[in-house]
Amino acid sequence: MAKESVKARDKKRRHLVAKYAAKRIALKKQGNYMALDKLPKNSSPVRLRNRCNITGRARGYMRRFGISRLVFRKWALEGKLPGIRKASW
């Protein structure tokens, strides 16, 4: 499980990316890279990292479900994910 500070930092970055998205697009279209450089570093979408919505884990993230492989496995075995069942052949 990720530390609460890491989760908070990620949440803050996502907020900044959303806030400056339109401004970023406009500055890129103009070619004004000096003004673009003055925007906060954390407003760049490149700095985002996919994280599990439950634990905050960055590795083993399953984009389709928005959770990590560990939470996915646990929930799938408990039957909390509709349409998911254990493979057997």
LUMDRENRO-294702 format. One line per 10 residues: number of its first residue (from 1); their letters; for each residue z, y, x of N, C-alpha, C, O, CB. Coordinates in Angstrom, 2 decimals, padded with zeros to 5 digits. Atoms other than C-alpha are relative to their C-alpha. Glycine has a CB too. Layout:
NUM = a = Z Y X Z Y X Z Y X Z Y X Z Y X  ...
END
This chain:
1 = makesvkard = 000.00 -001.17 000.85 000.00 000.00 000.00 000.00 001.24 000.90 000.76 001.32 001.86 001.22 -000.01 -000.97  000.12 -001.23 -000.78 -000.98 003.42 001.35 001.22 000.89 -000.25 001.85 000.84 -001.30 -001.30 000.75 -000.34  -001.11 -000.94 000.15 001.64 006.06 001.96 -000.35 001.04 -001.06 -001.52 001.33 -001.30 000.32 000.69 001.34  000.23 -000.99 001.06 002.08 008.63 -000.79 -000.70 001.24 000.55 -001.47 001.88 -000.16 001.33 000.39 -000.66  000.64 -001.18 -000.59 001.01 011.39 001.61 -001.50 -000.21 000.15 -002.28 000.73 000.00 000.63 000.32 001.37  001.44 000.31 -000.14 -002.35 009.65 002.19 -000.67 000.10 -001.37 -001.78 000.61 -001.48 -000.20 -001.43 000.61  000.54 -000.10 001.36 -002.89 009.34 -001.56 -000.13 001.46 -000.42 -001.14 001.85 -001.01 000.90 -000.77 -000.99  000.01 -001.42 000.36 -002.02 013.02 -002.04 -001.10 000.74 000.74 -001.77 001.60 000.17 001.36 000.65 000.29  001.04 -000.63 -000.81 -004.36 014.07 000.78 -001.38 -000.31 -000.58 -002.25 000.56 -000.65 000.09 -000.46 001.47  001.27 000.40 000.58 -007.20 012.11 -000.79 -000.24 000.73 -001.33 -001.36 001.17 -001.61 -000.04 -001.52 -000.22
11 = kkrrhlvaky = 000.11 -000.70 001.29 -006.51 013.66 -004.20 -000.37 001.47 000.23 -001.18 002.04 -000.50 001.32 -000.12 -000.79  000.27 -001.40 -000.33 -006.55 017.14 -002.64 -001.45 000.17 000.46 -002.11 001.14 000.08 000.97 000.50 001.10  001.37 -000.06 -000.47 -009.86 016.44 -000.90 -000.98 -000.12 -001.17 -001.97 000.61 -001.23 -000.26 -001.11 001.01  000.89 000.17 001.15 -011.45 015.23 -004.14 -000.05 001.27 -000.84 -001.11 001.63 -001.36 000.47 -001.18 -000.85  -000.05 -001.25 000.75 -010.32 018.41 -005.87 -000.84 001.07 000.69 -001.59 001.79 000.03 001.46 000.47 -000.15  000.77 -001.01 -000.74 -011.80 020.61 -003.11 -001.50 -000.28 -000.04 -002.30 000.65 -000.14 000.48 000.05 001.44  001.42 000.36 000.05 -015.10 018.71 -003.11 -000.59 000.43 -001.35 -001.68 000.98 -001.40 -000.20 -001.53 000.23  000.48 -000.37 001.33 -015.44 019.24 -006.86 -000.07 001.52 -000.16 -000.99 002.05 -000.77 000.91 -000.60 -001.08  -000.09 -001.46 000.13 -014.43 022.91 -006.60 -001.17 000.70 000.70 -001.72 001.66 000.17 001.32 000.49 000.57  001.01 -000.68 -000.81 -016.98 023.82 -003.90 -001.39 -000.64 -000.08 -002.29 -000.23 000.66 000.45 000.03 001.43
21 = aakrialkkq = 001.28 000.72 000.05 -019.84 021.49 -004.89 -001.17 000.93 -000.31 -002.19 000.89 000.38 000.06 -001.11 -001.05  001.11 -000.90 000.38 -021.98 024.14 -006.61 -000.28 001.02 001.09 -001.43 001.32 001.39 000.33 000.71 -001.32  000.15 -001.01 -001.06 -021.35 026.71 -003.88 -000.69 -000.62 001.21 -001.53 000.02 001.84 001.37 000.58 000.40  000.60 000.71 -001.13 -022.28 024.17 -001.22 -001.50 -000.19 -000.18 -002.29 000.04 000.73 000.68 -001.36 000.20  001.41 000.23 000.30 -025.57 023.32 -002.90 -000.78 001.30 000.11 -001.88 001.33 000.67 -000.17 -000.59 -001.41  000.68 -001.31 -000.06 -026.46 027.02 -003.27 -000.17 000.47 001.44 -001.24 000.96 001.80 000.78 001.04 -000.81  000.08 -000.45 -001.40 -025.69 027.80 000.38 -000.99 -000.84 000.79 -001.71 -000.31 001.65 001.38 -000.07 000.66  000.96 000.87 -000.69 -027.70 024.80 001.59 -001.43 000.37 -000.38 -002.33 000.36 000.46 000.26 -001.47 -000.32  001.32 -000.37 000.47 -030.66 025.86 -000.55 -000.47 001.29 000.66 -001.65 001.44 000.98 000.00 000.15 -001.53  000.31 -001.27 -000.66 -030.51 029.37 000.96 -000.20 -000.18 001.50 -000.88 000.62 002.15 001.10 001.02 -000.26
31 = gnymaldklp = 000.05 000.21 -001.45 -030.16 027.95 004.45 001.05 000.83 000.72 000.92 001.08 001.92 -001.37 000.34 000.53  -001.06 -000.84 -000.56 -027.03 030.03 005.03 001.10 -000.90 000.59 002.13 -001.13 -000.05 000.59 000.96 -001.08  -000.92 000.96 -000.60 -025.24 027.69 007.42 001.24 000.67 000.59 002.26 000.01 000.81 -000.71 -000.78 001.09  -001.19 -000.73 -000.49 -022.88 030.38 008.74 001.05 000.06 -001.11 002.23 -000.17 -000.86 -000.39 001.45 000.47  -000.92 -000.04 001.13 -021.34 030.80 005.28 000.48 -001.40 -000.36 001.63 -001.59 -000.75 -000.67 000.67 -001.22  -000.36 001.39 000.29 -021.38 027.05 004.78 001.08 -000.48 000.96 001.96 -001.26 000.58 -001.24 -000.90 000.10  -000.99 000.38 -001.01 -019.39 026.65 007.98 001.38 000.60 -000.28 002.39 000.08 000.19 -000.47 000.43 001.38  -001.27 -000.68 000.30 -016.70 029.02 006.64 000.75 -000.62 -001.17 001.91 -000.29 -001.42 -000.26 001.46 -000.28  -000.68 000.70 001.09 -015.94 026.80 003.66 001.04 -000.96 000.59 000.92 -001.35 001.76 -001.03 -000.78 -000.89  -001.00 000.95 -000.51 -012.89 024.51 003.97 -000.64 -001.31 000.44 -001.56 -001.81 -000.21 001.06 -000.27 -001.06
41 = knsspvrlrn = 000.55 001.25 -000.54 -013.59 021.39 006.03 000.15 -001.14 -001.01 -000.73 -002.00 -001.12 000.70 -000.38 001.32  -000.24 001.07 000.96 -012.10 019.18 003.32 -000.83 000.12 -001.27 -000.74 -000.72 -002.16 001.46 -000.03 -000.37  000.88 -000.12 001.18 -014.63 020.47 000.78 -001.31 -000.75 000.21 -002.16 -000.78 -000.68 -000.28 001.48 -000.30  001.20 000.78 -000.28 -017.31 018.35 002.44 000.13 -001.40 -000.58 001.14 -002.07 -000.35 -000.26 -000.06 001.51  -000.10 001.34 000.60 -018.09 015.15 000.51 -000.01 -001.12 001.03 000.35 -002.25 000.70 -001.13 -000.20 -000.95  000.02 001.02 -001.05 -018.52 013.29 003.80 001.43 -000.44 000.35 001.64 -001.56 000.82 -000.71 000.54 001.26  -001.38 000.31 -000.35 -014.76 013.41 004.28 000.71 -000.89 -001.03 001.83 -001.34 -000.78 000.78 001.26 000.16  -000.62 000.86 001.01 -014.06 011.41 001.11 -000.06 -001.46 000.43 -000.99 -001.89 001.12 -000.69 000.17 -001.36  -000.07 001.42 -000.29 -013.06 007.78 001.42 000.35 -000.70 -001.30 001.29 -000.31 -001.99 001.05 -000.32 001.13  -000.31 000.75 001.21 -013.15 005.29 -001.43 001.34 -000.69 000.17 001.58 -001.38 001.16 -001.11 -001.04 -000.31
51 = rcnitgrarg = -001.34 000.58 -000.05 -009.60 004.21 -002.19 000.32 -000.66 -001.34 -000.16 -000.24 -002.39 001.06 001.06 000.34  -000.45 000.71 001.20 -008.00 001.81 -004.65 000.80 000.97 -000.88 001.64 001.72 -000.38 000.86 -001.24 000.38  -000.71 -000.89 000.92 -006.76 003.66 -007.75 001.46 -000.40 -000.18 002.28 000.42 -000.58 -000.70 000.01 -001.34  -001.36 000.49 000.21 -003.62 001.54 -007.84 000.84 000.12 001.27 001.92 000.71 001.25 -000.02 -001.46 -000.47  -000.79 000.06 -001.23 -002.48 001.04 -004.24 -000.37 001.06 001.02 000.44 001.39 001.89 -000.15 -001.34 000.63  000.45 -000.98 -000.99 -004.50 003.64 -002.32 -000.63 -000.65 001.22 -000.96 000.03 002.18 001.15 000.86 000.43  000.58 000.72 -001.13 -005.88 000.96 -000.01 -001.46 000.39 000.18 -002.21 000.46 -000.79 000.12 -001.52 -000.20  001.36 -000.45 -000.28 -009.11 002.07 001.71 -000.94 -001.15 000.30 -002.14 -001.05 000.05 000.02 000.97 001.16  000.86 001.13 -000.36 -010.40 -001.29 002.90 -000.02 -001.03 -001.12 000.96 -001.19 -001.85 000.48 -000.66 001.31  000.12 001.02 001.04 -011.64 -004.03 000.61 -000.14 000.63 -001.37 000.28 000.04 -002.37 001.20 -000.92 000.02
61 = ymrrfgisrl = 000.17 -000.73 001.26 -012.53 -001.49 -002.08 -001.19 -000.56 -000.77 -002.27 -000.73 -000.21 -000.18 001.51 000.25  001.09 000.50 000.85 -014.62 -002.82 -004.98 -000.42 001.14 -000.92 000.27 001.47 -001.88 000.44 -001.27 -000.81  000.48 -001.21 000.67 -016.67 000.10 -006.26 -000.15 -000.20 -001.51 000.16 000.71 -002.30 -001.32 000.42 000.59  000.25 000.25 001.43 -017.54 -001.51 -009.60 001.27 000.12 -000.84 001.22 000.54 -001.99 -000.62 -001.38 -000.18  -001.27 000.00 000.73 -013.87 -001.77 -010.59 000.92 001.14 000.41 001.84 001.49 -000.33 000.71 -001.31 000.21  -000.83 -001.10 -000.47 -012.35 001.06 -008.53 001.35 -000.45 000.55 002.28 000.35 000.66 000.23 000.97 -001.12  -001.25 000.53 -000.54 -009.67 -001.20 -007.09 -000.29 -000.84 001.25 -001.43 -001.19 001.52 000.74 -000.85 -001.07  000.17 000.80 -001.21 -009.07 -003.14 -003.89 -000.10 -001.48 -000.35 000.20 -001.89 -001.47 001.18 000.24 000.98  000.19 001.44 000.22 -009.79 -006.84 -003.49 001.31 -000.69 -000.34 001.31 -001.68 -001.07 -000.63 -000.64 001.23  -001.30 000.63 000.25 -006.07 -007.66 -003.55 000.43 000.20 -001.45 000.89 -000.73 -002.11 001.06 000.56 000.96
71 = vfrkwalegk = -000.34 -000.29 001.39 -005.44 -005.95 -006.87 -000.97 -000.72 -000.93 -000.57 -001.24 -001.97 -000.01 001.53 -000.27  001.01 000.69 000.81 -008.70 -007.39 -008.22 000.37 -001.47 -000.17 000.33 -002.00 -001.28 -001.40 000.12 000.64  -000.33 001.44 000.03 -007.65 -010.94 -007.33 001.21 -000.26 -000.89 001.22 -001.18 -001.70 000.27 -000.52 001.42  -001.22 000.15 000.78 -004.20 -010.50 -008.83 -000.28 000.17 -001.50 000.13 -000.65 -002.31 001.07 001.01 000.47  000.30 -000.28 001.40 -005.49 -008.99 -012.07 -000.93 -001.04 -000.60 -000.79 -001.41 -001.77 -000.61 001.38 -000.14  000.94 001.01 000.51 -008.32 -011.52 -012.38 000.74 -001.30 -000.33 000.47 -001.92 -001.36 -001.12 -000.27 001.03  -000.75 001.22 000.25 -005.92 -014.44 -012.10 000.96 000.14 -001.18 001.27 -000.84 -001.87 000.78 -000.39 001.24  -000.88 -000.24 001.14 -003.61 -012.82 -014.66 -000.77 000.20 -001.30 -000.18 000.26 -002.38 000.87 001.23 000.27  000.82 -000.18 001.18 -006.54 -012.35 -017.04 -000.06 001.43 -000.50 -000.37 001.67 -001.67 000.49 -000.87 -001.08  -000.01 -001.40 000.40 -006.29 -008.55 -017.08 -001.37 000.67 000.10 -001.54 001.79 -000.37 000.99 000.76 000.83
81 = lpgirkasw = 001.35 -000.54 -000.11 -009.97 -008.03 -016.26 -000.91 -000.78 -000.94 -001.20 -001.95 -000.68 -000.52 -000.07 001.46  000.84 000.72 000.95 -012.18 -008.91 -019.22 -001.34 -000.40 000.62 -001.97 000.38 001.33 -000.24 000.84 -001.25  001.28 000.49 -000.48 -015.22 -011.03 -018.40 000.04 -000.58 001.40 -000.99 -001.04 001.90 -000.98 001.08 -000.04  -000.14 000.52 -001.36 -013.89 -012.11 -015.00 000.76 -001.31 -000.06 001.83 -001.39 -000.66 000.72 001.03 000.94  -000.74 001.24 -000.10 -012.94 -015.70 -014.34 -000.25 -000.63 001.36 -001.25 -000.32 002.02 -000.38 -000.97 -001.14  000.09 000.63 -001.30 -012.41 -017.82 -011.27 -001.20 -000.94 000.06 -001.46 -001.71 -000.86 001.29 -000.76 000.31  001.18 000.85 -000.17 -015.51 -019.52 -009.95 000.41 -001.43 000.32 001.36 -001.66 001.08 -000.92 000.56 001.10  -000.23 001.40 -000.35 -015.60 -023.29 -009.85 -001.31 -000.75 -000.20 -001.95 -000.61 -001.24 001.14 -000.64 -000.86  001.23 000.78 000.08 -018.52 -025.59 -009.15 000.11 -001.29 000.73 -000.85 -002.07 000.76 -001.17 000.79 000.53
END
